[in-house]
Amino acid sequence: MPAFPAAPRVHRTWLLALGDTLTIGMGLGFLAHQYREALVANSVAIGLGVVGALSAALLLRASVRTLRRASLRIDAIFTDELRDRPSPRPR
């Protein structure tokens, strides 16, 4: 039996994403508490790593959007071409 039987799919997805975010935040908080001295000593490297990771995520998002948009255009071209093609059966 599903955990949220009456919830729509989008609502369920947001709840799962919120739960994942909470879990990740708690894990990062625990690690920050355990390795406090290492974080303070290497704050510049950690900051550059975060900026690099965010840049990679934004680049990946942009490339996925571009490929999806190109795929939709190609699908539209194929649809137009197949619609204009004459019937293979003789009249």
C-alpha positions, 0 to 999 in steps of 0.5 A, spaced: 500 500 500 502 506 498 504 511 503 500 517 500 494 513 497 490 520 496 495 525 495 497 527 487 503 525 484 506 532 484 504 533 492 508 526 493 514 528 489 515 534 493 514 531 500 519 526 498 524 531 495 523 535 502 524 529 506 531 528 502 533 535 503 532 534 510 536 528 511 541 531 507 541 537 511 542 533 518 547 529 515 551 535 513 550 538 520 553 532 523 559 531 519 560 539 520 560 538 528 564 532 527 570 535 523 569 542 525 577 544 525 578 541 518 572 545 516 575 552 519 582 550 516 580 549 509 574 553 508 577 556 502 577 550 498 570 548 501 567 554 498 571 553 491 568 546 491 561 548 493 562 553 487 564 548 482 559 543 484 553 549 483 556 551 476 556 543 474 549 543 476 547 549 472 551 547 466 548 540 466 541 543 467 542 548 461 544 542 457 538 537 459 534 543 457 537 544 450 537 537 449 530 536 451 528 543 446 532 540 440 528 533 441 521 537 441 523 540 435 525 534 431 519 531 433 515 536 431 519 536 424 518 528 423 510 529 425 510 534 420 513 530 414 509 524 416 503 528 416 504 530 409 507 524 406 502 521 401 498 514 403 502 508 401 495 505 398 493 506 391 487 510 390 
